[in-house]
Amino acid sequence: MKWRLMAMDAIEASQVCYCLDDFNLKDVSVSIPKGKMTSIVGPNGSGKSTFLKVVSQLVRCQSGDLRINNQPLQCFKKKEFAQTVTMLPQSKDSVPDVTVKEFIAFGRAPYQHQFQFRSSGADEEAIMWAMEATGTSKFQDKMYYALSGGEQQRVRIAMALAQKTEILLLDEPTTYLDISHQIELMEMLRHINERYQITIVMVLHDLHQATVYSDYMIAMKSGAIAQTGVPKHVLTAQFLKEVYRIDATVRFEDGFPIIIPVKYTKEALSV
Ligand SMILES: Nc1ncnc2c1ncn2[C@@H]1O[C@H](COP(=O)(O)OP(=O)(O)OP(=O)(O)O)[C@@H](O)[C@H]1O
């Protein structure tokens, strides 16, 4: 894609390359709209998490240009970047021995002096706001480990929100959640996006959720951008064939996609 400058883009990547032992992000050029919900989809190992790591500066790309709010990544001071972009990686099993409120307070780290944590009025306000936005106030004094997986995920998002950034990067936020908690979480994210205009970029595997809950979709394949656009336009039988190598039909009912793999259709018909 040709390099373009748009005031409405929160993240702009131009010909970004990042090489690992057996894997390369290849010439990734993509623009992510400001204040919208964007999903990154694609097969396992296609580079979705790696791309988020590059954008969040967890790793440094070897070449290419990356801009946040039209400012080159290398021009950000560390603290300024941490006050602009939050990255919530895939949830890991380690469970800290702290209360929910203490856990959420970790999100305030970019606003602290290096060797002393002194909670300010702004910290308290941000923590209260994050708990309110995620509906986690009610268990603020509970131990984090004593919450269910779904509740812990809400608290993790509250911690990310407490960082008070305008861009939120979420790597597979619905993993390990049952269907009702997945929907609850996605509804919460949509509410946060609409109410506070926070740009949300999330790696998702569920194409239904990605279609229903995002304004823009980026599909990756083998370390490169395969397709971008409005989800309902991206999600076609041709797309599933090219990106996921599956034969399937796609139709929409009340805005919800219904994906039926062709093989299963035939099997179902023959029963
Ligand atoms: N630290 C690393 N060192 C070497 N290779 C890595 C490293 N991290 C990731 N990879 C490789 O890079 C490729 C892309 O990984 P990445 O996690 O970005 O994919 P993904 O699209 O997020 O996958 P998934 O959907 O399975 O989470 C994979 O083949 C992976 O093995």
PDBQT file of the ligand as one rigid body, heavy atoms in Angstrom, charges set to zero:
ROOT
HETATM    1  N1  LIG A 301      10.720 -14.606  20.133  1.00  0.00    +0.000 N 
HETATM    2  C1  LIG A 301      10.590 -15.294  19.017  1.00  0.00    +0.000 A 
HETATM    3  N2  LIG A 301      11.664 -15.901  18.448  1.00  0.00    +0.000 NA
HETATM    4  C2  LIG A 301      11.555 -16.583  17.290  1.00  0.00    +0.000 A 
HETATM    5  N3  LIG A 301      10.383 -16.725  16.617  1.00  0.00    +0.000 NA
HETATM    6  C3  LIG A 301       9.291 -16.158  17.135  1.00  0.00    +0.000 A 
HETATM    7  C4  LIG A 301       9.320 -15.405  18.353  1.00  0.00    +0.000 A 
HETATM    8  N4  LIG A 301       8.085 -14.943  18.606  1.00  0.00    +0.000 NA
HETATM    9  C5  LIG A 301       7.297 -15.387  17.608  1.00  0.00    +0.000 A 
HETATM   10  N5  LIG A 301       8.018 -16.115  16.729  1.00  0.00    +0.000 N 
HETATM   11  C6  LIG A 301       7.513 -16.743  15.509  1.00  0.00    +0.000 C 
HETATM   12  O1  LIG A 301       6.949 -15.736  14.708  1.00  0.00    +0.000 OA
HETATM   13  C7  LIG A 301       5.794 -16.241  14.030  1.00  0.00    +0.000 C 
HETATM   14  C8  LIG A 301       4.626 -15.289  14.242  1.00  0.00    +0.000 C 
HETATM   15  O2  LIG A 301       4.248 -15.334  15.600  1.00  0.00    +0.000 OA
HETATM   16  P1  LIG A 301       3.068 -14.457  16.171  1.00  0.00    +0.000 P 
HETATM   17  O3  LIG A 301       2.949 -14.794  17.616  1.00  0.00    +0.000 OA
HETATM   18  O4  LIG A 301       3.271 -13.062  15.797  1.00  0.00    +0.000 OA
HETATM   19  O5  LIG A 301       1.839 -15.024  15.344  1.00  0.00    +0.000 OA
HETATM   20  P2  LIG A 301       0.278 -14.846  15.583  1.00  0.00    +0.000 P 
HETATM   21  O6  LIG A 301      -0.319 -14.534  14.258  1.00  0.00    +0.000 OA
HETATM   22  O7  LIG A 301       0.026 -13.890  16.686  1.00  0.00    +0.000 OA
HETATM   23  O8  LIG A 301      -0.101 -16.313  16.004  1.00  0.00    +0.000 OA
HETATM   24  P3  LIG A 301      -1.265 -16.920  16.952  1.00  0.00    +0.000 P 
HETATM   25  O9  LIG A 301      -2.557 -16.644  16.259  1.00  0.00    +0.000 OA
HETATM   26  O10 LIG A 301      -0.948 -18.368  16.958  1.00  0.00    +0.000 OA
HETATM   27  O11 LIG A 301      -1.156 -16.295  18.307  1.00  0.00    +0.000 OA
HETATM   28  C9  LIG A 301       5.552 -17.638  14.561  1.00  0.00    +0.000 C 
HETATM   29  O12 LIG A 301       5.995 -18.556  13.587  1.00  0.00    +0.000 OA
HETATM   30  C10 LIG A 301       6.398 -17.724  15.804  1.00  0.00    +0.000 C 
HETATM   31  O13 LIG A 301       6.907 -19.013  15.976  1.00  0.00    +0.000 OA
ENDROOT
TORSDOF 0
